[in-house]
Every structure is written in C-alpha cells, then in structure tokens.
C-alpha cells in the first residue's frame, strides 16, 4: 500500500468486502483539530466513488483519562478500519495517556486492513515528515502491523484534495477513477 487513497480504495473496492460500513475512529485534541480532520475526510470521500458513507466516530482524546470513556473508545478502535489522530497544537509530544491508549488499542487483536492516519499541525502548517510525534505514532502503527499515513505527505491524497475530482487519480496508483 503506497497511499491513503489506495488503502481506502482497497477497503471499498469490489475485490474486498467489509462487513457493514467502513468504520473510522477520529481521536481529536480540540475543536480545531476535529474540524480539520472532518473536513479532510469529507473532502476525500466526496471525491471518491464510494459505495457507502463511512461511519465516523469522533472522540475527544482528553476524555481518555476517564476509564469508562477509554474502555468505550478502545472498543470502537478495535472495530475501526482507520484510526485518525488529529492534533492542531504545537505540542512537541503527545500526552502520555494518548500514547498509552493508542499502544493499547494497536496491541489488541486487529483485523486485517487497519490503518492509522495522523493530521498534526494545521492545514497551512502540518508537521514535517521528521516530526517526533508523527514518528512515534508511525512506530506504534508499524509495530502492530497497521498501515500508517500522514495524508498531507501523500502525493495521491494531496492531488485528490486539490483537484476536486477523482478522475485526477491515475489508474497506476491503484485508486478507482471516475
């Protein structure tokens, strides 16, 4: 898998079937990061020929400190095809409880075709590829055997978001085109 678009396309392509809807857990830091992630995901899905709307479960990760909320969110993460972590602040490291929760979620038995995607920074100044917090999440995802994506570092995703049409994604990329 080379791009986030290819991953999502693989989930919804005729070759693979997903029982029920594609499920996305969005763990966000604050309203700003939730809006950025939601707009990015909605922008992608509007431009992709999806057969069904993905099920998006947004959760503010400050609530992970509460054990009941953490348990429910962990259960949602276990069923998710994609876990999106969205952070808009410039904190150098993610909160320890978020790192621990993510490690716990990814260490639990995962179904095939699970990805972790991050949106760190903001749309105008996203984290660079060598960001310590980006690398930490990437390390956890890879350790668990999950695909990892930072969509703004992904040429296919950036192209789709800026083009406004799925026809701009090349067949060679493995994505479905209109």
C-alpha positions in Angstrom: 0.0 0.0 0.0 1.5 3.3 -1.1 -1.1 5.9 -0.3 -4.0 6.6 1.9 -6.2 6.7 -1.2 -5.1 3.3 -2.2 -5.8 2.0 1.3 -9.4 3.4 1.4 -9.9 2.3 -2.2 -8.9 -1.2 -1.2 -11.5 -1.2 1.6 -14.3 -0.3 -0.7 -13.3 -2.0 -4.0 -15.3 -4.9 -5.4 -12.4 -7.2 -4.7 -12.7 -6.8 -0.9 -15.9 -6.7 1.1 -16.3 -5.1 4.5 -19.0 -6.4 6.8 -21.1 -3.4 7.4 -19.9 0.1 6.8 -16.3 1.2 6.7 -15.5 2.5 10.2 -13.3 5.4 11.1 -12.4 6.4 14.7 -11.4 10.0 14.9 -9.5 10.8 18.1 -9.0 14.6 18.2 -7.4 17.1 20.5 -9.8 20.0 20.2 -12.4 21.6 18.0 -9.9 23.0 15.6 -8.3 19.6 15.0 -11.7 17.9 14.8 -12.8 20.3 12.1 -9.6 19.9 10.1 -9.9 16.1 10.2 -13.6 16.0 9.4 -13.2 18.4 6.5 -10.2 16.5 5.2 -12.0 13.1 5.4 -15.2 14.5 3.9 -13.3 16.2 1.1 -11.7 12.8 0.2 -14.9 10.9 0.4 -16.8 13.4 -1.7 -14.2 12.9 -4.4 -14.0 9.2 -4.2 -16.6 6.8 -5.8 -17.6 5.2 -2.5 -20.5 2.7 -2.5 -21.4 3.7 1.1 -20.8 6.5 3.5 -18.1 5.6 6.1 -19.2 5.5 9.8 -17.2 8.3 11.6 -16.9 8.0 15.4 -15.3 11.2 16.7 -13.9 11.2 20.3 -12.0 14.0 22.1 -8.9 12.3 23.5 -8.8 14.4 26.7 -11.8 12.2 27.8 -9.5 9.1 27.6 -8.4 9.9 31.1 -11.9 8.7 32.2 -11.8 4.9 32.4 -15.3 4.3 31.2 -14.8 6.6 28.2 -11.4 5.0 27.5 -13.0 1.5 27.5 -15.7 2.5 25.1 -13.3 4.3 22.8 -10.9 1.3 22.8 -13.8 -0.9 21.8 -14.6 1.4 18.9 -10.9 1.5 17.9 -10.8 -2.3 17.8 -13.6 -2.3 15.2 -12.3 0.6 13.2 -10.7 0.2 9.7 -9.0 3.5 10.2 -7.9 5.3 13.4 -7.3 9.0 12.7 -5.4 11.0 15.3 -5.8 14.8 14.9 -3.8 17.4 16.8 -3.7 21.1 16.0 -1.5 22.4 18.8 2.3 22.7 18.6 2.9 20.4 21.5 6.2 18.5 21.0 4.9 15.2 22.3 1.5 13.7 22.5 0.0 13.3 26.0 1.2 10.2 27.7 -2.4 8.9 28.2 -3.0 9.2 24.4 0.2 7.4 23.6 -0.7 4.7 26.1 -4.2 4.4 24.8 -3.0 4.1 21.2 -0.4 1.5 22.1 -3.1 -0.5 24.0 -5.5 -0.2 21.0 -3.0 -1.3 18.5 -1.6 -4.1 20.6 -5.0 -5.7 20.9 -6.0 -8.1 18.2 -6.6 -6.1 15.0 -8.5 -7.2 12.0 -6.8 -7.1 8.6 -6.9 -3.8 6.7 -6.4 -1.4 9.6 -4.6 1.9 9.2 -3.6 4.7 11.5 -3.6 8.2 9.9 -2.4 11.4 11.5 -3.3 15.1 11.0 -0.8 17.0 13.1 -0.4 20.8 12.9 -2.9 22.6 10.8 -3.8 22.7 7.1 -1.4 25.5 6.4 1.5 24.3 8.6 1.3 20.5 9.0 4.0 18.6 10.9 7.0 17.7 8.7 7.9 14.1 8.0 10.5 14.1 10.7 8.2 15.3 13.5 8.8 13.3 16.7 5.1 12.9 17.4 4.4 11.7 13.9 7.3 9.2 14.1 6.1 7.9 17.5 2.6 7.1 16.1 4.2 5.6 13.0 6.4 3.4 15.1 3.4 2.2 17.1 1.3 1.5 14.0 4.2 -0.4 12.3 4.9 -2.4 15.5 1.2 -3.5 15.4 1.3 -4.3 11.7 -1.0 -1.5 10.7 -0.6 0.8 7.7 0.4 4.3 8.6 -0.4 7.5 6.7 0.1 11.2 7.1 -2.2 12.4 4.3 -0.5 15.7 3.6 2.7 13.8 2.9 0.9 11.6 0.5 1.0 12.8 -3.1 -2.1 10.9 -4.2 -4.2 12.3 -1.4 -2.9 15.9 -1.8 -3.6 15.7 -5.5 -7.2 14.4 -5.0 -7.9 17.1 -2.4 -6.6 19.9 -4.6 -8.1 18.6 -7.8 -11.7 18.4 -6.9 -12.2 15.3 -9.0 -11.4 11.6 -8.6 -10.6 11.5 -12.3 -7.2 13.0 -11.5 -6.0 9.9 -9.7 -4.1 7.7 -12.1 -5.0 4.1 -12.6 -1.4 3.2 -11.9 -1.8 4.4 -8.3 -4.3 1.6 -7.7 -7.1 4.0 -6.9 -10.5 3.9 -8.5 -11.1 6.7 -11.0 -14.3 8.1 -12.2 
